[in-house]
């Protein structure tokens, strides 16, 4: 675990956050006394999922729905795909107007 003084944390917060994003924890010290810890979000946690969704939206890879599903949504017949679902999705992406 990496340690950083409060002054170092203030001056290099972006660098420390980058290390945390890559899985490293950072212990913040005030006059060599531990006072706080920066840790990566636990994988699968609600906060981590939300952060991932936001990142995917920024990249244009995800668009979250805004409304409610129709009441009969789960009972509707599913679409039939010819061949691989992955191949079909890739083909749909290539043909998309955006």
Secondary structure, DSSP 8 states (H G I E B T S, - for coil): -EEEEHHHHHHTHHHHHHHHHTT--EEEEETTEEEEEE----TTSHHHHHHHHHHHHHTTS-----S---TTGGGS-----SS-HHHHHHHHHHH---
